[in-house]
């Protein structure tokens, strides 16, 4: 596979900066080395912070007219589109994504979102406030008016994980840039090339220096960004444990946080649901990208009257999934990202067994795949909502089935979670499904599969340990702004 021409350099202040340390990046399906990626150091962090700060405080980008930023970002996205086949191949090789998933969800949807964000940036940044009269010290009335101004938040540290790297890199960078922020992007050490390619795009379209900086590295680099006072906002996607640490690191400087964290989302299947439709969605809930997705539906709450039929239907569907190297377009599920992720999945299987859950299918490494971090799609029945397998995020291909008898019980089970990112309700009574959805404590709910995954108009995010703040849509764009009110005397 063709690698980037600047694969061994970091992109800082509009230039490619040579690193002194390198890490091998491997294909999780074959364990073959894709190439060596640079490892950022404290010196690189300092250079990126200085560049982003200078570009925001004194550079042209925040001061351009909105239409000028829109034109440049449209040029940026057009340049990405010209390299679409290369990027999709990189997603398959670096993240272990199946080709279908890479093409549509890992690449197509974020590009749709990005185009929409650029369009949304045309919304008025200055809006009038209501005219009103207030008593004054002279005993009369003052006629007052004012405006609400949305300013760019400042320097943004965007920290992204390995599961949907291109999606999240673009999803953070484009809205931040669209409103006039400058960005330091730090990808996962497992998937650095899907970030560094954006540096090549920035160079190609002549993005002003310091507006987009891309540095790699591990925990030390991330902590340097989240704790530095020159960063105004941190946008992080990852686990709730790391999110809590990042919040603590940013607390002394009181910087803003946009945290999209873990999930253990519940799918409620009512007694009148279409079992085949529900099971098909339930299958995706733990097999899409080998279960490596924060919003996946991993808790299946199924009415006890149809639970046996649901379990048998789901078991048959699991048997049809082809596991293997996603370089093969017929593969339906690829590998976990690394051996540590597979061992974590195996550990949860043993925990579930020890707690009394019934293993229906899977629970082992697939035969015949000696290389790569593969694990069979696995699901359990007879799970209690108190079991660890029902409460903790596995981030592997494991689903659980929990029975219920009433809607009230299902709602209580769904809400009895430390997380609150996604959810679903399946029922032929759509009105009742809507009433159930209204009672779910989560960031989003799909009724009978919803109207399409992740609409570019809909804000996305969670509550509780799933984080706070929203991405995408007008709410997601405005997360990268601050509000200033200017009032003036009318008379």
N, C-alpha and C positions, 0 to 999 in steps of 0.2 A: 504494500500500500504506500502511495506517495505521501511523504510527510511534509510539513511546512518548511519553507525555506529558512525560517528563523526559529526552528524548533528548539534551539539551545540558548535562546536569548530572551530577556525580559523586555517588555515594552514600557518605557518610562519617559515622560516628557517628549513624546513624539519620536523617540529614538530607540534602537535596539541595543540593549545593554548586556554585555557578556557576563555570564555567571562563572563562579569558580567551583561550584558543586553541581552534580547532576544525579538524578535518580532514573532508573529504568522504569519505563511505563509498559505494562504488559497487557496483552489481550486476554481477558478473563476466560474466554472460551478455549483457547489453545495454550495459554501460558507463554506464548512466544513474545519476545521483546519487540514492541513497536518502535521504540526509539528512546533516547535519553532526553529528559526534560530538565530545564534549569531549576535549581533550588534557590529561592530568594533568601537574602540575609537581612540583618538589621540595617545595613548600609542601603540596600535596595528599598526597604520600607521608608527610610528617611528621605531618599531621593524622590520616591513616589509621593510622599506626603507634601514635600516642598513644592513639587510640580503641580499637584492638584490644588494646593492652597493658593499658589501664585496665579494659576489659571482662573480660579474662581474670584479671588480678591481684585486682581488687576487685569485679567485677560479679557478678550472680546466676547467669549461664549455667553456668559450670563447677560450681557448687555446687547446682544443681537436682538433684532425684531423676531418675534415668534416665527414668522414666515421664513426667515433666513435659517433658523435652526431646523425647521421642518424640511426645507429644501436639502440641507446637508444630510440630515438623517435619512431622507428618502434616497439620496445618493448612496448612503451607507448600506441601506437594506437592499438596494438594487445590486450592489457589489456582492453582497452575501448570496443573493439569488443566483448570480452567475457561477458561484462555486457550490451550488446545492448538491450535486452528485458527490463531490469530494467531502463535503461536510457530513452527508448521510453515511458515507462509507466510514468516516472517522467515528461517528456515533456508534455504529455497529461494532467496530474493532476496539474502541477504547472503553465504551460503557457496557458492551455486551448486549446491546439492544437487538431484538429481532428486526428484520428489514421492514416489515410492515409498521411496527411501532416507531422505528427510526424515521421513516418517511412521513408518517402522519402526525403522531403525537410528539415525538422528540424534535421534529423540524417544522412540519407544516403548521401546527397550531401556534407555536410561539411566533412564527413569522406573521401569521394573521393577527395575533395580539399586538405585535410590534407596529405593524402598519396602522392599526386602529389607535394605538397610543400616539403616534405621530399626528394623526388626524385630530384626536382629542385635544392636543396641545393648542389648537386654535381657539379653544374656549376662552372667554374673556378672563384675563388674569386680574382685571380690575372691574368690580361690580358695585353699583350704587347701593347705599343703605337708605332706609326710609327717611324722609324728611319729617322732623317733629319739632314741637315747641317745648321748651323747658323754662321753668321760672328762673329769673336772674336776680341779682342783688339789688337792682334798681326798682324792683317791684313789678317789673313787666315780664314779658316773655321774649326769649331768644329763639329765633328761627334757625335751626341747625340742620346740617346735612353731612354726609360723609361717604366714603367709599371703603370697600374691603379689597385689599391688595394681597394677592398670592405671590410671594417671593420664592425663589429656589432655596431649598434648605441649606445648601452649601456643599461641602465635600462629603461624598457618600462612599463608605466602604461596603462593597458588595461581596459577600462571602457565600460561595455556592458549593453544593455537595456533588457526589459522583453519580447519583441515580439518573437525573435528567439535566446534565450539565449545560448543553447548548440552550435548552429551553429556559433554564433559570438565568444563565448569563445574559441572554438577550432580554429576558423578562425584567431584569433589574436595571441593566445599562440603558436601554432605550427610554423608558419613562423618566429616569433621572436626568438624562441628557436633554430630553425634550423640554423640560421646564427650566433648564439652565444650570443644573448642578454639574459638578465635575466628579469623576468616578475613579476609584481604585478597585479593580476587580481581582479577587483572590479565589481561584478555583481549588477544588480538591486535588491533593497530590496524585490521586488515582487517574484523574481526567484533565490534565492541564492543557492538552492541545486544542480542545474545543473552546478554550478561552483565548489562547495565544493567537488563534486564527483571526480573532476580532482585532488584534493589533495590526495584523497585515491589512485588514479591511480599512482600519482607521488611517493607516499610512497611505493606502491607495487613494482614498477620497480626500486626503489632506485635512483631516480633522485637526483643529488648532492644538498646539502643543499643550500637554498637561491635562487636557479635557478627559481623556481616557488613558488610564495607566493599568497595566496588567502585571501582577507579580505573583509568583508561585511560592510554595513553602508550606510548612506544617504549622503546628500549634503556636510556635513562637512568633511567626509572622502574623498570624491571625490576632494574637493577643496584643501585639504592638499596634495594630490598626484599631482594635476595639477600645483600647485604653488611652490613645493619644487625643489630646484636646483639640488638635487640628482637624479631626474628623467630626462632622456635625451630626451625621446620621449613619447608623449601621443597618443594612438590610441583609438578614441572614436567613438561610433555609438549611435545616438540619434537625438533629435530634433535640428533644426537650432538655436533655442533660447538658449538652453543649450550649443550647440557648440560654439556660439559666446561668452558666458560667460567663457567657458573653454579656448578659445583662449586668452581672456583678462587676465585670471588668470595666464597663462603661459608666457605672454608677458614680464614681468620684468626679467625672467630668460632666455628669448630667446630660449626656448626649441622648438624642432620640434613638429609639430602636424600632425596627420593623422585623418581627420575628414570625416566621412560618415554620412550625416545628412538627412534632410527631403526631400520630393518630392511631386510633383503634376503633375505626368507624363501624357503626352498626347498620345492617340492612334488615329491615323488618319485612317479613313475608307473612301477610295475613292469610287466613283460611281460604279466602276466595281468590287468591292470587293465581296467575298463570304460572304453574310450576316450572315449565320449560323456560319461560322468559326469565323468571327469577333465578333459576339455577344457572343460566347462561351468564347473567350479570354477577352472580355469586362466584362463578368460576374465574371471571376476570378479576374479582376482588382479591384473589391471592396468587394468581398466576401471571398477571401483567407484569412484565419486567422482573420475573421471578420474585414477585412480592415486594420489590424494592420501590415502594411508593407510599408517601405519607398519607394520602387521601384514599387509599384503597379500602374496600369494604371487606374487612377480615373477620368481623363478628356477624354471623348469620343468625338472626333471631327468627325462628320459624314456628308457626302455630303447630302445636302438638298433633292436631288432627291430620296434618299433611306432612309432618316432619319425616316419617319413613319414606314416603314417595319422593320428597325433596332430596333426601340423602342418597337414594338409589339413582335418581336422575343425575345428580352432581357427580357421583362416582363414575357413571358411564361417560360423562363428558370429560372428566379428568383423563380417562383411559385413552381418549382420542388425541391428546396433546403430544406432539412430537417434540422431544427435548434434544438439544444439540447445539452445534456451532451455528450462530445466526448468519454466518456467511452463506448458508443454505437458506434460500428464500422460503422453503417449505417448513422450516422450524417454527414451532409455536411458542416455545419458551427457551430462553437462553440461560446463561450462567448467573450465579451471584458474582459480585464484583471481585472478591478475594477469598482466600481460604478462611480468614477470620470470620467472615460473614457466614460461610457454610458451617463452621464449627458452632457458631451462635445458634443457627437454625437447628442443628442436631441436638444441641443442649436443650432447646425448648421442647423438642419432641420427647426427650426423656423426662423432662419436668411434667409434661402433659400426661404421660403414661403413669407417672408416679402419683399424680393427683386423681387418677381414676377416669380420665377421659378415654373414650373408645376410638382407637385409630381405625379409620375407614379405608384409607388408601395412602400410599406413599410411605414416608418415614424413613427413607434410605437414599443413598447415592444410586443413580441409575447405572445399570450394567452396561459395559461396553464403552464407557466414556472415561478413559484413563487420564486424560488431560482436561483441564478446565474445572471450574468450581461449580459443578452441577449438583442439583438436588431435586428429587422428585416432588411434584406438586402433592401436598399433604393436607388432609383435613381430618378433624376429629368431630365425633358426635358425643352426646351425653356430657357436654361441657357445662360447668357452672360459671356464672358470671364472677364468682370469687376466685376462680382458678387463675394462676399467673398467665396461662396461655390466652386468657380472655381479657386480661388487664394490661399487659405489657406489650410494647411494640416489638415484634420479632424482626421485621424488615427482611423477611424471607418468605418462601412460598407455602405458608401455613394458614389455613382458615379453620374456624371453629363454628359448630352448630349448637345453638342454645334454644331449648324449647320454651314456649309460653302458651298461656291459655286465654288471656284477654288483652285488649289493646292497652289498657292501663298498665298491665304487667310489662308489656313490650316497651312502652315508653319509659317506664321506670328502669328497666334493664339497660336500654339504650343510653339513658342519661347517667346511669351509675358508672361513670368512667372518669378517669383523670384527664381524658382528652376530649376534644370537641372540634373536629375539623370537617368531617363529611358525614353523610348518612343517606339512607334510601328507604323508601316504602314501596312495596309491591301489593297491589290490590285492584280488583276490577271495579270497586267502588272508589272512583277517583276523588269524589268529594270527601269521603271519610279519610282517605289517604292524605289529603291536604290538611284536614283537621289534625291528624296525627303528626304530620310534618311541622305544623305550627308549634307543637309542644316539645319538639326535640331541641336539646341544648347543644347546638353545633353550628358551624359556619355555613353549611350548605346541605341541602337535601335534594335527592333525585327521586321523582315519583315515576314509577314504572320505567326507569332507565333515563328519565330526563329528556331534555330537548337537544342533546348534543353535549359532548364533554367540554367543559371549561369555555363557555361563551366569552368572547372578547369584550362583551358589554357587562359581564357580571363580575363583581368583586369576589376575590378568593382569599380565604384565611380562616383562622379558627379562634376558639376561646379556650379558657383553662390552659392546660399544659400544651395545647396545640398552638399557643402563641397569641399575638395580637397585631393589629394593623391589617391592611388589605392590599392585595396586588390585583392589577388589571382593572379595566373599566375606569370611569372618571374618579372613583374613590381611590383606586390604586395610583393614578397619576398624581392626585392631590397629596398623597402620602409624602411625596418628595418636595413639598412646599411648606412654607410657614405663612401664617396669616398676620397681616398688619392692617390696622384700621387708621384711616386719616379722616379727621373730622374738621369741618370748617363752618364758620358762622355765616348764615344766610341773611341775618338781619336782626 
